[in-house]
Amino acid sequence: MVPMTRYLTRRFLHGVVTLVALSVISFLLVRLAPGDASDLIGGTQASPEQRAAIRESLGLNQPLITQYWNYLSNVVRGDFGTTIVGSSPIGPLLANAAVPTLWLAGASIIMTLVIAITLGILASRRPGGFVDVISGGLTVAGMAMPSFWIGIMLVVFIALPTGLFPIGGWPADTGARLNAIILPAFALSLTIIPVLLKSLRSSLISIGDSDYVHVSRSLGNQGFGLLTKTLFRNAVIPMIPLAASMMAYLFGGTVIIETTFGLPGLGQMLVQGTKSRDANIVLGVVLIIGVLVVLSNIVADVVRGLLDPRVRLA
């Protein structure tokens, strides 16, 4: 238990350091960009004195280190500030926008795992067979096609002609939400499936040819029992860090997919904040996405540590 505790502590501290570094870099990029909130609030007609007064009221005349410390202190307490135009609290806006994003990410993960694991197992059973050739072609196609193009094709050829899938908005009913999330999640998962499918197929084939698997077969372990007890467990362990690394790509992909399908999530909020040059919105969304990615990686590390004791002792 002690090695596991040390392992979890290391991973948690690593996540905290990552988030602090992300907050510093994001804050500096936003603050050092041309223009600031005084330009948006004061407009083109504001005098230099009025701009200076606005900067002082917002604390923009303070040193960057002081501005960052004040911002970080507020964020730790759950205060992400207010929008520059309208002065609306950003915290509730982030909470509302996170719901569609989490639905999209969760549905994409489920689709990715179901499709990648199913095709990976079937393809590895007969290398060079029909399923292996088809999955290989899908892997190449999925890695070549960007998610926004896949999303546009799904909208043009499926959503609009059939009218079965809504485009834009976020319904309140759970069933309607499931219907609204199918195409966006499928578009996002198609860009992740090839990587996991290729990794799982290669691992299953490699492990299937190992000596201990041949010994296990000679002892009478065949079929589903051999697959679940020996092959699959050992093949999944190398996939876990790969899947964790794909989480950053997944949450980054929500920006494009949410814009394509009109989902009011964190991705679309980031785009709108960038267009309106609202630094507080941009910082808030970046930090929330960073937290989600770090938490996903910590969960993946925990699962990997439980499955492979060597990781805990490293």
Backbone hydrogen bonds, N-H to C=O, Kabsch-Sander energy under -0.5 kcal/mol:
donor,donor_aa,acceptor,acceptor_aa,energy
5,T,1,M,-2.3
6,R,2,V,-2.6
7,Y,3,P,-2.4
8,L,4,M,-2.7
9,T,5,T,-2.4
10,R,6,R,-2.5
11,R,7,Y,-2.2
12,F,8,L,-2.5
13,L,9,T,-2.6
14,H,10,R,-2.3
15,G,11,R,-2.0
16,V,12,F,-2.3
17,V,13,L,-2.5
18,T,14,H,-2.1
19,L,15,G,-2.2
20,V,16,V,-2.5
21,A,17,V,-2.5
22,L,18,T,-2.5
23,S,19,L,-2.6
24,V,20,V,-2.3
25,I,21,A,-2.5
26,S,22,L,-2.6
27,F,23,S,-2.4
28,L,24,V,-2.5
29,L,25,I,-2.4
30,V,26,S,-2.3
31,R,27,F,-2.7
32,L,28,L,-2.5
33,A,29,L,-0.5
33,A,30,V,-0.6
39,D,36,D,-1.2
40,L,36,D,-0.9
41,I,37,A,-2.8
42,G,38,S,-2.1
43,G,39,D,-1.3
46,A,43,G,-0.8
51,R,47,S,-2.4
52,A,48,P,-2.3
53,A,49,E,-2.1
54,I,50,Q,-2.2
55,R,51,R,-2.6
56,E,52,A,-2.2
57,S,53,A,-2.2
58,L,54,I,-1.7
59,G,55,R,-0.6
59,G,56,E,-0.7
60,L,55,R,-2.5
61,N,55,R,-0.8
62,Q,59,G,-1.1
67,Q,63,P,-2.4
68,Y,64,L,-2.8
69,W,65,I,-2.2
70,N,66,T,-2.4
71,Y,67,Q,-2.3
72,L,68,Y,-3.0
73,S,69,W,-2.5
74,N,70,N,-1.9
75,V,71,Y,-2.4
76,V,72,L,-2.3
77,R,73,S,-1.0
78,G,75,V,-1.9
79,D,74,N,-3.1
80,F,78,G,-0.7
83,T,88,S,-2.4
86,G,84,I,-0.7
87,S,83,T,-1.0
90,I,81,G,-2.5
91,G,81,G,-0.5
93,L,89,P,-0.8
94,L,90,I,-2.6
95,A,91,G,-2.2
96,N,92,P,-2.3
97,A,93,L,-2.2
98,A,94,L,-2.0
99,V,95,A,-0.7
99,V,96,N,-0.6
101,T,97,A,-1.2
102,L,98,A,-2.7
103,W,99,V,-2.2
104,L,100,P,-2.6
105,A,101,T,-2.9
106,G,102,L,-2.8
107,A,103,W,-2.6
108,S,104,L,-2.1
109,I,105,A,-2.4
110,I,106,G,-2.2
111,M,107,A,-2.5
112,T,108,S,-2.6
113,L,109,I,-2.6
114,V,110,I,-2.5
115,I,111,M,-2.5
116,A,112,T,-2.7
117,I,113,L,-2.3
118,T,114,V,-1.9
119,L,115,I,-2.6
120,G,116,A,-2.4
121,I,117,I,-2.4
122,L,118,T,-2.2
123,A,119,L,-2.8
124,S,120,G,-1.8
125,R,121,I,-1.2
126,R,122,L,-0.8
129,G,126,R,-2.4
133,V,129,G,-2.4
134,I,130,F,-2.5
135,S,131,V,-2.9
136,G,132,D,-2.0
137,G,133,V,-2.1
138,L,134,I,-2.4
139,T,135,S,-2.2
140,V,136,G,-2.1
141,A,137,G,-2.4
142,G,138,L,-2.9
143,M,139,T,-2.1
144,A,140,V,-1.3
145,M,141,A,-1.7
150,I,146,P,-2.0
151,G,147,S,-2.6
152,I,148,F,-2.3
153,M,149,W,-2.4
154,L,150,I,-2.3
155,V,151,G,-2.1
156,V,152,I,-2.8
157,F,153,M,-2.7
158,I,154,L,-1.5
159,A,154,L,-2.5
160,L,155,V,-2.7
162,T,158,I,-1.8
163,G,159,A,-2.1
168,G,166,P,-0.5
168,G,261,F,-1.8
169,G,262,G,-1.9
177,R,173,D,-2.0
178,L,174,T,-2.2
179,N,175,G,-1.9
180,A,176,A,-2.2
181,I,177,R,-1.6
182,I,178,L,-0.8
185,A,181,I,-2.3
186,F,182,I,-2.3
187,A,183,L,-2.6
188,L,184,P,-2.1
189,S,185,A,-2.6
190,L,186,F,-1.8
191,T,188,L,-0.8
192,I,189,S,-1.3
193,I,189,S,-2.9
195,V,192,I,-0.6
196,L,192,I,-1.5
197,L,193,I,-3.1
198,K,194,P,-2.3
199,S,195,V,-1.9
200,L,196,L,-2.8
201,R,197,L,-2.5
202,S,198,K,-2.1
203,S,199,S,-2.3
204,L,200,L,-2.7
205,I,201,R,-2.3
206,S,202,S,-2.4
207,I,203,S,-2.9
208,G,204,L,-2.3
209,D,205,I,-1.0
209,D,206,S,-0.6
210,S,207,I,-1.6
214,H,210,S,-1.6
215,V,211,D,-2.3
216,S,212,Y,-2.0
217,R,213,V,-2.4
218,S,214,H,-2.0
219,L,215,V,-1.3
220,G,217,R,-1.6
221,N,216,S,-2.1
222,Q,220,G,-0.8
225,G,222,Q,-0.9
226,L,222,Q,-0.9
227,L,223,G,-2.0
228,T,224,F,-2.6
229,K,225,G,-2.5
230,T,226,L,-1.6
231,L,226,L,-2.2
232,F,227,L,-3.6
234,N,230,T,-1.4
235,A,231,L,-2.0
236,V,232,F,-2.2
237,I,233,R,-1.3
239,M,235,A,-0.5
239,M,236,V,-0.9
240,I,236,V,-1.2
240,I,237,I,-0.7
242,L,238,P,-0.7
243,A,239,M,-3.1
244,A,240,I,-2.5
245,S,241,P,-2.2
246,M,242,L,-1.3
247,M,243,A,-0.6
247,M,244,A,-1.1
248,A,244,A,-0.6
249,Y,245,S,-0.7
250,L,246,M,-2.5
251,F,247,M,-2.8
252,G,248,A,-2.0
253,G,249,Y,-2.3
254,T,250,L,-1.0
255,V,252,G,-1.1
256,I,252,G,-0.6
257,I,253,G,-2.5
258,E,254,T,-2.7
259,T,255,V,-1.2
260,T,256,I,-2.3
261,F,257,I,-2.6
262,G,258,E,-0.9
263,L,258,E,-1.8
265,G,263,L,-2.2
266,L,97,A,-0.8
269,M,265,G,-2.1
270,L,266,L,-2.4
271,V,267,G,-2.0
272,Q,268,Q,-2.5
273,G,269,M,-2.5
274,T,270,L,-2.2
275,K,271,V,-2.4
276,S,272,Q,-2.2
277,R,274,T,-0.7
278,D,273,G,-2.6
279,A,277,R,-1.0
282,V,278,D,-2.0
283,L,279,A,-2.7
284,G,280,N,-2.2
285,V,281,I,-2.6
286,V,282,V,-2.4
287,L,283,L,-2.3
288,I,284,G,-2.2
289,I,285,V,-2.6
290,G,286,V,-2.3
291,V,287,L,-2.5
292,L,288,I,-2.3
293,V,289,I,-2.4
294,V,290,G,-2.5
295,L,291,V,-2.7
296,S,292,L,-2.1
297,N,293,V,-2.2
298,I,294,V,-2.3
299,V,295,L,-2.5
300,A,296,S,-2.2
301,D,297,N,-2.3
302,V,298,I,-2.3
303,V,299,V,-2.4
304,R,300,A,-2.5
305,G,301,D,-2.4
306,L,302,V,-2.1
307,L,303,V,-2.0
308,D,304,R,-2.4
311,V,308,D,-1.5
312,R,308,D,-0.8
313,L,309,P,-1.4
314,A,310,R,-0.7
314,A,311,V,-0.7
